[in-house]
Amino acid sequence: MLRLLLLLLFAMPAAAQEIPACNQDRVGAVACMSGKLCACGYQRGGSVSGRPDGYRWDCGALRPACGEALAPAAQGQPLPMPQLYLTVPPPGEAPMPPGAPFPPMTPWPR
């Protein structure tokens, strides 16, 4: 037990993974960084941001979390059929011609 404790105490931590390069060859590639699904793309620089033009990883607030975008959509319950309201003439009456205005809908019979 003591040997195991000493081994764990002096064990070196795992090396952190390097951030993959974002360049012209990888435009459109995605990578999971800090829980975000980041996309590689070209971003324009500017005098306000102080950054030059170049290829960068987009890990902004609008990017999805890593698990959300990669997981297939869950199959839920099928949606119910929408209610259709059809105007059906009473028995013995002629059907309405196409393009005729609908009669006003009232809760009282005519």
Helices and strands as residue ranges (DSSP letters): H 2-10, G 24-26, E 30-33, E 36-43, E 54-58, H 66-70
